[in-house]
Structures are given as structure tokens and as C-alpha cells.
Amino acid sequence: MKKDAALTADLMVDDVMRRWPSTIRVFLDFRMRCVGCPIATFHSVDEACDEHSVDARAFLSKLRDIAKAAA
């Protein structure tokens, strides 16, 4: 995976947290229990939002803001 690839809803949760470690805080702030979860390698961001009843648009926006700030 390229480091500068866009952060999109179809990326796997584990890939997002590994590529942009600062996004871990966003998962925790939204009370998503994805950090350390073995399913994180199989769920996309969109699927995780659905599973946790989180607004995917707001969540993805926050993820992108944090990833951009860390770049």
C-alpha cells in the first residue's frame, strides 16, 4: 500500500490504523472497539461504522482530518 493513498471508507480498519497511527484516537473517541480487534483486518471502515452504529460520513471526515494533520 502506498503511504500517500487516500483514506477511503473501503480500506480495512487495521490498514488505516497501521498507516495512520494517529487515527487510533478517532476510533476510541467514537467508542469503536476496533483497536486490537482481530476482525479489524477483515472489516472496512464503512463496515465497522455500520457495525457500531456510527455515522460513516462524520467518522471518515474526522479520520481524514487527523491523518492529514499528522502528515
C-alpha positions as CSV (number, residue, x, y, z in Angstrom):
1,M,0.0,0.0,0.0
2,K,1.2,3.4,-0.8
3,K,1.7,5.8,2.1
4,D,0.1,8.7,0.3
5,A,-3.0,6.7,-0.8
6,A,-6.3,8.3,0.1
7,L,-8.1,7.4,3.2
8,T,-11.4,5.9,2.0
9,A,-14.3,4.0,3.6
10,D,-13.4,0.8,1.7
11,L,-10.0,0.5,3.4
12,M,-9.6,-2.2,6.1
13,V,-9.7,-0.8,9.7
14,D,-6.4,-2.4,10.5
15,D,-4.7,-0.9,7.4
16,V,-6.0,2.6,8.4
17,M,-4.6,2.3,12.0
18,R,-1.3,0.9,10.8
19,R,-0.8,3.5,8.0
20,W,-2.1,6.5,10.1
21,P,-1.5,5.6,13.8
22,S,-2.9,8.9,15.0
23,T,-6.3,7.7,13.8
24,I,-6.5,5.2,16.6
25,R,-7.6,8.1,18.8
26,V,-10.6,8.7,16.5
27,F,-11.7,5.0,16.8
28,L,-11.6,5.4,20.6
29,D,-13.4,8.8,20.6
30,F,-16.2,7.2,18.6
31,R,-16.3,4.3,21.1
32,M,-15.5,1.8,18.4
33,R,-13.7,-1.2,19.8
34,C,-11.6,-1.8,16.7
35,V,-8.2,-1.2,18.3
36,G,-6.7,-4.7,18.9
37,C,-9.8,-6.5,17.5
38,P,-9.0,-9.5,15.3
39,I,-11.8,-8.6,13.0
40,A,-10.2,-5.2,12.1
41,T,-8.2,-7.0,9.4
42,F,-11.5,-8.1,7.7
43,H,-13.8,-5.0,8.2
44,S,-13.7,-2.0,6.1
45,V,-14.1,1.4,7.7
46,D,-17.6,1.5,6.3
47,E,-18.5,-1.9,7.7
48,A,-17.1,-1.0,11.1
49,C,-19.2,2.1,11.2
50,D,-22.3,0.1,10.3
51,E,-21.5,-2.5,13.0
52,H,-21.0,0.2,15.7
53,S,-23.9,2.4,14.5
54,V,-21.6,5.3,13.8
55,D,-22.2,8.0,11.2
56,A,-19.7,6.9,8.5
57,R,-19.5,10.3,6.8
58,A,-18.7,12.1,10.1
59,F,-16.3,9.4,11.1
60,L,-14.4,9.3,7.8
61,S,-14.2,13.1,7.8
62,K,-12.6,13.0,11.3
63,L,-10.2,10.2,10.2
64,R,-9.1,12.3,7.2
65,D,-8.6,15.4,9.3
66,I,-6.4,13.5,11.8
67,A,-4.4,11.7,9.1
68,K,-3.8,15.0,7.2
69,A,-2.7,16.8,10.3
70,A,-0.2,14.0,11.0
71,A,1.3,14.1,7.5
